[in-house]
């Protein structure tokens, strides 16, 4: 996933544009419909189809998949099915995963930092009454390194990271797939149910390793292919 996140903006724009043009061409000749049908039963076709859905939220929602590794998705889905309900979710970083979780869990409280993405996602979530979508934008600051992101220097995500404190609530699933993930990991432990799990995406990144160790949790790591990404990544599931 670093290929998508850390590439120069012009290269990312070119890559996404090429895939969108490819998708339009395949749609004209009927191949896209074929991929859509095969994607429902065959993960290989699902992955190919997902590459054409990059940065297209509606497509990712239609594919019914979060942006985690496939192996992690399968394990998490099995975990959800095996747990007693109600299942409560807190999520850092909103998107297709928000809808995926809403279809399988009883309540999802999702937190977003980007106002434009938040507004777009609000429209997609109108039919999901079990989802609360919250916005906490960063603010300009110089000396809060703990709450700063490599993608937004001199901006503090303190309000974003600590927003989970706003409710007297523990959660069965906590998803960390947004900004300041190391700080989020440190923040969420008091809010994790005794038998709850944390889902940390892109868990292979070097800057997250110390924070993972500090949780004291057992980490199951699932490297592999990710829907929508041309390169492999890793998603970890942390449990007490």
Secondary structure, 3 states (H helix, E strand, C coil): CHHHHHCCHHHHHHHHHHHHHHHHHHHHCCHHHHHHHHHCCCHHHHHHHHHCCCCCHHHHHHCCCCCCEHHHHHHHHHHHHHCCCCCEEEEECCCHHHHHHHHHCCEEEEEECCHHHHHHHHHHCCCCCCEEEEECCCEECCCCHHHCECCECCEECHHHHHHHHHCCCCEEEEEECCCCHHHHHHHHHHHEEEEEEEEEECCCCHHHHHHHHHHCCEEEEEEECECCCCCCEEEEEEEC
